Amino acid sequence: MNDYLTYWLNGIAVHQIRENTHTRYAACLRLHLIPGLGAKKLARLTARDVRTFLDHLRTTCQCCTQERDIDRRSCCAIEQCCDKRLSPLTVTYVHSILEHAVREDDLPRNVKTPAARPRRFQPFTASETWQFLQAASGDRLHALYELALRTGLRKGELLGLHWQDLDLDTGTASIHRSLQRTRTQGLTTLHTKTRASERRIALPTECVHSLKTHRERQQEERRGAGTARSGSGLVFTTPTGGPLDPANLTRRFGRLLHQAGLRRIRFHDLRHSTATLLLEQGVDLVVIKELLGHAHIGVTAGVYAHVRLRLKRQAIDSLGNALSTDNDDPDNPPITADVR
């Protein structure tokens, strides 16, 4: 199994996935898959082996498993386990590698990898969204936060936007690149996550106004910086005109949440907030899929299945209230259809 996993990563995956994803996969192999399944013979691997392995990853303390704290004499070394478990995202990456192995037909056909558990996220409510936008109104990157919440763009898509991608007269934006930090190239512009992520979206009026204000501020900064100003053409930049580092944006976002007195969420949860609020307003799932740039509607339906279930439950409860005997009104009988 060890030989196959190494071959798959460096011989197959390296040509199919982004550098950052390859780096994450390599870490998953080194820390989890090879220690957990590497000694298994490929032909003898069973579905039970895979299921047991993934369940073990989800439920065990990684400090204990990898003996991280032995030298420091802490955690399990002193019988005070910190119960530091893997994030659902990391388990999903491990699961993805095993799924690729099945597709390559190098695993026995009777081995079916169990379905990955859906990732948990904590989107803003409508009131929290309004509170956040109010807090961000005086921030230099107010237009970025408003664009993130009103359109659901990914962090890299926001940071990779150029002014030439925007048509503020017609209120549209073309999304076809993403700014990422990679291990070998540093900050670099890449294609969007998938082909479906290349899309043209309509900009809300509020975003058009905030972008125009942002452009005026950026031009003032450019005049103030003189020739030292970088001419990157990016919409969202540092005060000197350089690209914004995604990690710096994450830290800035965290500080803004703290200042606003809001609970801490991931920047990516702004995207989930957009989709959730749209669903709650009754927007069709196909429209949300196109806005978010998902490759298949099944992705959209799967990610937001719990929201859709909650909305269905509310609809059923509303019907139950309408049919309740407590609401009987002899002066207002139910409407009946004229059957012909």
N, C-alpha and C positions, 0 to 999 in steps of 0.2 A: 504493500500500500504506500509506503514511504516513497519508493521509486516513482510510482505513478503520479502521486501528488506533485512531486518536484518537476516531473516531466510536463504535467498539465500546466503548471504555473509558468514555467519558462519556455515551453515549446508551443503552447496553444493560447493560453490566456493573454500573454504579453502582446499578441497581435490583435486582440479583440477588445480589450478594455483600456480605460484611461490609466495614465500613470499613477494617479492618486489611488484608484481602485486596486491596481496591481500591488501597490505598497501595502494597502490594508489586507489584501489577500495573503501576501507574503507573511505578514505578522500573524494572521490567523493560522497559517500552516505551522509556523515556527512555535507558537505558544500553545496551540490547542489541538489541531488535527494530527500532526505528527506524533506528539506525546500520547494522544488519546487513541488513535487508530493506526498509526504508522507501523506498528509491529504486526498488525493483522495481515494475513495473506488475502490478496484481492479476491481470489476465487471462493474463499470461505466466508467472506463478509455477508452478513444477513441483515434483514430489515430490523430485527431485534437489536443487533449490535449498534446500528445507526441511531435507533430510537433511544436506547439506553445512554449512548454517548451524548446526544443532544440534551436529554433530560439532566444528565450529570453536569453539563456546562451551565445550565440555567439555575441549578440549585446549590452549587458548591461555592465556597469562598475561594477566590482566586489567589489571595495571599497564602492560603494554606496549600492549595494545589500546586502552586509554583514555588512555594517555600521562599517567598520574597522577604519575609521578616525574620528569618532564622538568624542572620548576622546581627540584626538590631535587637534581638530578643524581645519581640513584641508580637501582637496578634496571637496566632495559634501556638507560637513558640512558648508562650507563657499562659496558654489555655484561656485566652481572652479573645476569642474569634471576633473579628470585625464584620464578618459576613459580607465581604465585598464581592458581589456577584457581577457577572458579565452583563453589559447592557443588552437590551433586546436587539439593538442594531448589530452588535458584534456577533451575536448568535445567528442573526439573519445572514451575515457574510459567510459564516462557517457553513450554514445550510446551503447557501448558493453554490459554494465550491462542490459540495456533495451532489447537488442537482446537475451541475455541469458534468460530473463524472458519469452519472447515469446516462446523460444525453450522448456522451462519447462512446457508450456501449462497452466501457471497460469494467463496469460493475455488473455483477450477475443480474439478469433481467428480473429476478424475483425480489430484488432489493428496491423498495420504494421509499424514497426519503419522505418522512412525515411532513405535512404542510407546516410552513413557518408560521409562528404566531404573529398576529398583526402588531405593528409597532404602536406604542401608546404615545399620544400627544395631548397637549393641554392648550387648546386654542382659547383666544380671548372671547369673552361674551361681548354682546353689542355694547353694553355700558363700559366695559373695560377698553374696548376698541376706541370709543369716543374719548375716554379719559387719557388714553395713550396719545392720541392725535392732538389733544389739547396740550399735553405736556411737551410734545415734540414741536409745537408751533413756532417756538423761538429757537429751535436747534438749527444749526447750519445745514444739516442733512434732512430737514423736515420733508422736502420733496421726495427723498428716497423712501422714508418711512410711509408716507402717504401712498406712494406708488406700490410699495410692497403689500399694504393692506387692502388697497382698492383693486388690484389686478392679480395678486397671487404670484408675482414673479419670484423666481428663486434668487438667492443672494448673489450667486455668480452672474446671473442674467442682469441683475440690477447694476452690478459693478462693471459689467462689460458693455453697457449701453453707451453708444456714441450719439452725439447730437444729430448726425446724419441719419440715424435710425428713427428719429422722431419727426413727425409732421404735426406741429402744434396748431397749424391752421385747420387741418381736417380732424385733428384729435386722434391720431393713430400712432402705433409704434411697431417696428419690425424687430422681432427677437430672433437672432441667429448666431449669437456668440455668448461666451461666458468667460469671466475672469477668474482664474484659479491660481493657487500657489502650488507648484509641484516641487518635488525633491531635487530634480536635476536642473530645471529651468527657472525656478523662482516664480515670480508673478508673470503669468503668461495668458494670452487670450486663446481660447479653444472654441471648437464648435459646441453647440448646445448639447445637452445630455443625450438626447436621441434625435432622430430625424423629425419626429412628431413635435419636438420642442421648438423647431423653427416655425414661427407662426406670426401672424399679424393681429394685433389686438386693438380694440377701441379704448381710448383713454377717457376716463371720467372727467367732467368739467373741472372738478376740484384739482385733479392731477395736472391738467393743462395750466391752470392758474399758478399752482405751486412751482411747476417747472419753469414757467416764464420768470417768476420771481427769482428762482434759483439761478437761472441763466444771467440775469442782471447782476446778481451778487458775484457770480463767478467772473464776469467781465470786469467788475470793480477790483476784484482780487488780482486779476491779470494786469490791470493797469498799475496797481500798487507794486506788483512784483517786477514789472519791467521785463527786461530780457531774461531774467532768471526764471521766468514762468515757463513751465513745460507745456508744449502744444500737443497734448495727447489726443484731444478731441473727445475725451470721455465726458459723460454727463456728470458723474460723481467722482470727485478727485480730492486729494489733499489740498490745503490752502495754497501750496506751491504748484499745483497742477498735475502732480503725479498720481498714479493709480492708487486706489484705496486697498489696503491689505484686508482680506476677508476676516482675519483674526482680529485686527484692530477694530473693524466694524462690529464684531461680536462683543468685544469689550465695551465699546461705546454704547451699544444697545443695552447691555447689562446695567451700566451706570444710569442710563435714562430711565429704565424700569425702576431702579432704586429711588431715584429722585421723584418719580411720579407716585411712589407708594404702591406700585403694582407687584403682583407675584412674579417670580422669575420664571420665564419661559425661554425656549430656544428661539433664535431668530427665524428658523424654518417654521416655527409654529405660527408665525404671521401668515404664511401661505395656507396653513391648515385653517386659520381663523377665517380667511377669505372664503374658502370653500364651504366651511360649516355655516357661515352666515348666509351665503347664497342659497344653500340647501334649505335652510330654515325659512327663507323668503319664497320658497317654492320654485326656484330656478331649475330648469331641466338639467338632468345629469349630463346630457350630451354637450350642452353649452358650457358647463363647468369643466368637462374634459378638454374641450377645445381651448378654453381660457388658460388652464393650467399647463397645457402642452403634454398631457399624458399620451403614451403611445396607443393604449387600448382603453376602451371604456371600462373594461373589467378591472383595470388598475384603480380608476376613480371609484367604481362601485365597491371594490374591496376595501380601500382605505377608509371610506366614509360609510361603511355598512352600518356601524353602530348609530350614526346620526340618522340615517334613513330608517332604521328600526325604531328609534325614539319618535320620529315624526309619524310613523305608521301607528305606533301605540297611542300617540296623542289624537290621531284621527279616529281610531277605534273608540277611545274614551269619549270623544266629542259625540260620536254616533250613539254611544251608550247613554249619554246625558240626554240626547234628543229623544230617545226611546223610553226613557225612564217614566214609570207610572206617576212619579211625583210631579211631572211636568204636564200631566193631562189637563187640558183646558177645554171644557165643553163648548166654549164660544169660539175656539180656534182649532177645529178638527184638522187632522193631517191631510195633506194634499194627496188626492188619488188620481191615478192616470186614467184617461178615457180610453178604454180598451175597445178596439173596433174589430 
